């Protein structure tokens, strides 16, 4: 099956005509163009959300690594909380998950 995510609205209209025998009218052309624009907007929004989620996940993993290193060095939970802005509960959870307490 042909991938439709990297072709223009015009190419999609041509595909509808050639492959599916759809007769393009001015009204249908406008509808196809509108749907293409809508799908592109949805894709951009999804990419933006994915980037934000990935950045947040990466930030959290980095912070977790920092907590683990401090725990291994014997830094008190209170000091780790001060440095990382994490709650004592979150630090304890990280310690438990990594069998440090």
Order of alpha helices (4+ residues) and beta strands (2+ residues): alpha-alpha-alpha-alpha
